[in-house]
Amino acid sequence: MVWWGWGKEAPRPRLPEPATEFLTAQLELDGRVRPPVELEAVKLRAPRLAARVRDRLVAAVGGDGVRDDRRTRVLHAAGKSYPDLVRQRRGDCQQAPDVVVFPDSHAGIQAVLDACSAAGVAVVPFGGGTSVVGGVDPVRDRFDAVISLDLARLREVVEVDEPSLTAVLEPGLRGPEVEARLGARGLTLGHYPQSFEYATLGGFVATRSAGQASTGYGRIDELVLGLRCATPTGDLDLPPLPASAAGPQLRELVVGSEGTLGVITRAAVRARPAPGARRYEGWFFRSFVEGAEALRTLEQAGAAPDVARLSDESETALSLRLSGARGPALRLGALYLRARGYAGGCLAVAGWEGEPDEVARRRARGAALLRRAGGLSLGAAPGREWHRTRFSGPYLRDELLARGVLVETLETAAQWSQLMGVHQAVVHALDDALHTRGTPGLIGCHISHLYPSGASLYFTFLARQESGAELEQWRAAKRAAGAAIKAAGGTITHHHAVGSDHMEWMAAEVGATGLAVLRAAREELDPVGIMNPGKLLPGGV
């Protein structure tokens, strides 16, 4: 991956020219393109790792598994959050790890943790480096040195138990590798977050991830049946069982722990037969409220599609603009919607996966309920287009950053009875925060994961960067949105995790007693506090 953004240098998805023109006018951009600094100009501190500690790391993983060259350190200096990318693009990587360690076995990881615990060296587990909440940023805290522990060499399929539909996988497998390796056995995990191309299985598990088809396949916490975790005080080895009443499930403690307890070295996950057919299609609703009620009806009737996304009015209009649509096609589409009474409404995407007969049956039932709830079918073309471009967002963010745009996403989930209140509260909070900074923005939102009791909300907002105060501008918007989410009854994060960006809301999320329980677990497994300091738990150990 490029060190200053997402993906590879080329080829890259690009914004259509009409979209660039629209944003330049709407956000009052100056039209300049701001490339990142050259790698040689990036500011780095000299490595601080003591020679005796480095020798122990080399003994644990081999000489080629301990690196401190400029590119490797910069690549591991941060994740892919907005603040991360702002700092990296301008060449500020002074928090980069002292060295990056590449183990190739559970035993090697345990040896690294032993050495770092004894020497008081902080350890940041690193998968794909795709965190958007500061989850892999090296934080020295009270430690003199910090290493990044890259799991890229642990990429084996340990076992596939086909009768049980279970696979044991190592954490360094990236999303496409997981699907390719399981696909060779006629299976799928079905986990497709937007970071799918580069995120790893270990990252999915450590952050309690949700995929774009999680309404049908389930979140990663529903897919993990067992795991192995190396900690500074020993191993947690939890076998895959269909169910157990042997006390509280320790597996749930590790899933979502974000590297603060130890390093996940393998996970047993639930697989499914790979789908023989997929059908994605577009629907339109007169309003966000109407569309949300339709999705609630489907979910609670047991008829929800595997992919269910509903954009609000603002995101629908913005998506159309950013797609580059204009001219006769755009006018004909608008005329059609106006003639049917859907002008200014909301676009939904529904997708079904499985065997052809099953897809046809489920789609027929779902479509009937969507029509009854006021939906207008747009056919398969919008669904196919969404599927074609569903991983493009991070690439387009790089282009927007280069043009001086603050572009950020945040997400939450709430009960159906509170969902619209949370939606309005966050939109108003972001709008007020951006106006106060003198940079009014564009704000959109969509529902993307359904549950019987509620759903997620995923917000995207864009504004002209406040030159010289880019991070202060972001922080004001982020804090306003976070406060609005908690006040309105939402969770501070549905699938992005906590990292460092959401720590200040953890007390409101789990309470003082809940924080004490989590700290007690950490003190037991990591008494020195070396594991990913500055994340998840406010105030350290």
Disulfide bonds with the S-S distance in Angstrom:
none
